[in-house]
Amino acid sequence: MPRPTPATAALETGRRPSSTPPGREIFRPKEWAIIRRCRTPKQVQEFLRRLPYNWEKQGETLRTFRSVVQHGSAHCLEGALSAATILEQHGYPPLLLDLESQDQLDHVLFLFQKRGRWGTVARSRDAGLHGRKPVFQTVRHLVMSYVDPYVDGSGRITGFGVADLRTLVKSDWRLSTENVWEVERALIKMPHKKIHTSNRRYQTALRQFLAFRKKHPSKPATFYSNRPLWL
């Protein structure tokens, strides 16, 4: 079971957490079965990959782990909250990584650390925006691994922020059966660090993506050179 490291502690606000992890008795049998089965970030990533993507066809949602299990689907932020709830039970701090984009379509991932290196767990419509293996020395280096896969015709990473859910929000982001919009609002309001990438790099990535999509209209874009680092 991983223990918080100095790097993890540095990300936290220093305030006393507003909530503590719920005990086993709080979870429903189906939820606890998933938690028992998914003990590592890789196992949680596999669980999220198997879930259908939540396209919000019946209206926008922001579901907790409980509602994700009930409905059987998740979008990126719902996947991140689910990963945080599951892995918190195995000793991981509930950290989220928010990637800001020029098209206002942010991507949110669960952030974790193992042996001093950073990785992520995520659910996305795009193959290149799922999780990363814990091989990155800094969160910024980790974010840079998403720069090229983020380019899809409108998206381009412009910044990132890290949130500790224990201190960021007061709502029940783990097991509420209601939409937890407070989480989204808090992620938008929290400080973000700017990411600057060259226009040349962006234009190159854009041409590659558009050429690939023209040739393969429905095939997942997995041609990126850093694919071996994907979780």
N, C-alpha and C positions, 0 to 999 in steps of 0.2 A: 504494500500500500504506500503510495508516494506521500512524502511529507513536504509542506511548504518550504521553499528555498528562499534565500535572501532576495532573489530576483522577483519571486512571486510576491513576497511581502512588500516590496517596493511599489508594486502596482496597486496595492490596497490603500485605502484612504486613511487608515489609522483609527477610524471610528469603530465603535463596538458594533458587530453585525446585528442587523435588525431582526434576524431570524436564525434558527439553527436547523440542521437537516432533520427531517421527520424520521421517526422510528419505523421499523418494519411494520408495526401494527397499523400504521396510517395508510399503507398501500393496499390496494385491492390485489387479490391473488394473481390476476393476469399481469398487473403492473410489476409485482414482486418477481414473478417468473422471468420477466424481461431483465430486471435488474440483476438477478442471480446469473442469468445466462451471459449478460454483457458486462464483463468485469474489466475490460480494457478499452482504450479508445478505438482500436481497430475493430473490436467486436461491436461497439456501438455504431461505428461507421457502416459496417455491414448491415446492421439492423436498419439504419436510416436509408441505405441504398435500396433495400427491399420494399420500403414503403412507397406507395404511389405519391407523386408530387401533388400537393394541394393547390389546385389552380383557382380556388376561391370562386367557383362558378355560381354559388348561391349567395355571394357577398363576401366582403373582406372578413378575415378571421385572424385571431392571434391566440392560438390554443396552447395550453400547458401540456405537459407530458400525459396527464390523465386524459385530456380530451383527444390528444393525438392517438393514444391507445384505443380510445372509444371509437373514433372516426376512421382510424386506419390510414391516415395520410398526413403529410406535413410539408409546409414550405420552409424556407431557409431559417427564419427566426423561430418557428415552431420546432424545427429540428434542433436548433442550438439550445433552446430551453429544455428539450427532452434529453439531449446529451448531458447538459448541466445537472439535471435531476438524477439521471442514472449514475453518472460518474462521481457525483458528490457522495453517493452512498459507498463508494470505493476509495474515498479519501482525496479526491481531486477538488480544488477550490472551484466554485461556479463562476468562471470567468468567460466573458463574451468578447469577441473581437468584431468590431463594426467597421466595414470598409465603405467609405463614402465614394460616390461616383458622380461624374459630371451630369448624368441624366437623372439624378435624384433617386435612382434605384439602388439603394444600399444592399450590401450582402452581409449577413451576420453569421458568425461561426462560433463554436465552442473552442476556447483556447486552453491548452494544457502544457505542462512542462514535465519532462522526464530526463533525468540525469543532466539537468542544466540546459537542455535544449527544448525549443518550443515547437509545438505541432498544433494541429486543429482537427476538429470533427465537424462535418457540415453536410447539409442537404441542399441541392441546387438543381435547377433546370439544366445547367451547363456542366458537362463532365469535368471540365477543368477547374470548377469552383468548389469541388468537394474537399475533403480533408487533406492534410499534409502530415507526413511522418515527422516525428520529433527530432529534427536534425538541424534546426536553425538556431544560431547563436543569439540572435535578438529578434524581437517581434517585428521590427522594421524589415529585417532580412526575410522573415516569413511572409510579410505582406508583399514584398517585391516578387515573390514566386507567383502571385496572382495577377500581376500587372498585365501580361500578355493574354492569358486566358479570359480576362475580364472584357477585352475589346470584342464587341459583337455588332458594331454598327452605330451604337450610341453610348455604350458604357466605357468609362475610363476612370481608374482609381485616382482620387484627388486627396484622400486623407484616410486616417484610421484612428480608432480609439479603443481603449480597453476598459471594460466595466466589470466590477465585482457585484454580482446580483445581490449579495448579502447586505450591501450597504447602499446600492443604487435605488432600489425600489422597496416599497412596503407591502405591495400586493402579493398574493399567494401565487408566485410565478411557477411553482412546482405542480400544484394539484387543484387549482381552481377549475371549476367547470364553466366559468365565464371567460370572455375574451379579456386578456390582460394588456390593455392598451397602454397602461402606465409604463410598461417596459419599453415599448416603442418610443414614447415621448421622452423617456429618460435617456435613451440611446441618442436621440437627435440632439438633445440639449447638452450632453456631456462634452468635455473638451476633446478635440481631435487634432492630431498632428498632420501637417501637410505632407503630401508625397508629390515630388516633382519628377516627371519623366519627360524625355525629349520628344518633341513632335515627330522627329524622324523615326524613333522607335514605335510611337503610336501609329503612324501612317503605315509602317511596314507590317505591324500586327494586323491592322485593319485590312490591308490588301490581302494578306494571307487568309484571314478569316472569310472575307467575302468570296474569294476564289474557291475556298473549300466548300462554303455553303452553296455556291452556284453548282458545283459538281456533285455535292452530296446534300440535297435539301433536308434530309431527315436524319442523317448519320451523326452520332455524337462527335464533337470536335476533340479528338485525342491526339493530335499530331504535335503537340508541344514538346520541346526538348527536355523539360523538367518532369515529364510524366513519371520517371522512376521515383520521384519524391512524393508522389500522391499516395495518400493512405489507402 
